[in-house]
Amino acid sequence: MKPLSFPRHSWIFRAGLLALLLLCGGCAHAISESLRQSVDPHLLFSQLSENPEAYVGKKVMLGGTIVETRNLENVSEIEVIQKELDFQGYPELGNYSGGRFLFHRKGYLESEIYSNGRAITGAGTVTGSKLGKIGEQEYRFPVIEAEELFLWEEYLRHPYYYPPYWDPFYHPHFYSPHHPFYW
């Protein structure tokens, strides 16, 4: 018996290939694969914040919520409240944080775009720490020289889970006895 095959010029093959590409593109990670491969997966943020100098030269991937962006002489400094990252690199929602850290990026970053409250994910090399203040409290920030930064839009997190539910067959009371199609 001959196996079923579709010629390359058939519309079924093209439609299937397009569907596959769309599905793969929807699950893309915020940080490139090559940089993620060089990140140390065993280095926790709690270890990094306790002693940043011990991890100088290590590659890390961190994310969270931007507090402030400052443009210094030749570098932009982004202060971030650390959050755990999900499988796509999105900072998790919730009130837990391990502390704060700084992303340094050479050049100028617009502080109105990299503004307070935006979610950010970045990867780069640990360069040490910097003393600063949070209010009146002294604080030692771990500093990461960012190789890649990714700003998140809120709709990228769960584009289909907010009303109106995009499923045309969705009806919240379909199985209630008051629904006209209740069996």
C-alpha positions, -999 to 999 in steps of 0.1 A, spaced: 0 0 0 13 34 -10 16 61 18 -6 92 14 14 122 2 5 157 -8 24 174 -36 43 206 -26 21 228 -48 -12 217 -32 -32 242 -12 -34 218 17 3 217 21 5 255 20 -23 260 45 -7 235 69 26 252 66 11 286 72 -8 273 103 24 258 117 43 290 112 16 310 129 15 286 159 52 287 163 54 325 161 28 329 189 50 311 214 82 331 207 104 340 237 113 376 245 150 369 245 169 352 216 177 315 218 215 321 216 215 344 246 192 322 266 217 293 260 245 313 276 224 322 308 233 304 340 200 286 349 211 278 384 218 313 395 188 326 415 181 363 420 183 358 458 219 347 454 227 376 430 212 402 453 231 389 484 265 391 467 266 406 432 304 408 431 306 370 434 288 366 400 306 392 379 309 380 344 279 355 346 250 358 322 216 362 337 180 368 324 158 389 347 126 408 344 101 428 363 84 462 365 103 494 357 105 519 385 125 546 368 148 551 337 177 576 341 199 587 312 234 592 325 264 604 305 270 574 281 246 549 295 209 545 303 201 530 337 167 512 343 157 505 378 135 474 380 115 456 407 124 419 401 96 394 393 99 358 384 96 350 346 72 327 330 79 303 301 79 332 275 100 355 297 70 376 309 73 389 344 48 371 366 19 391 381 15 394 418 30 411 448 62 390 453 96 405 444 131 395 454 142 431 454 155 456 428 183 456 402 196 479 375 199 473 338 226 494 321 224 499 284 249 519 263 234 549 246 201 567 251 168 551 260 137 573 259 124 575 295 88 581 284 89 547 266 108 529 293 85 544 318 73 536 353 50 505 355 60 488 322 70 452 322 105 445 310 126 414 304 163 415 297 195 394 296 231 404 300 262 402 321 265 409 358 290 438 363 288 442 400 267 464 422 259 501 428 249 518 460 218 539 459 187 548 479 151 537 479 134 566 496 157 572 526 169 536 528 204 527 515 202 499 490 228 479 470 215 472 434 229 444 414 239 458 380 234 439 347 249 452 314 220 444 292 226 428 258 189 424 250 159 442 264 122 436 257 93 458 267 60 441 271 26 453 261 -2 441 284 -22 425 256 8 402 247 4 383 279 -31 368 274 -45 381 242 -76 358 241 -86 355 277 -102 388 282 -138 397 272 -152 396 247 -142 359 245 -131 353 209 -147 318 208 -179 322 187 -195 293 205 -188 307 240 -218 313 261 -215 315 299 -250 301 306 -252 274 279 -259 246 304 -284 264 326 -320 254 324 -330 290 315 -310 288 282 -332 282 251 -309 254 239 -307 236 272 -313 199 265 
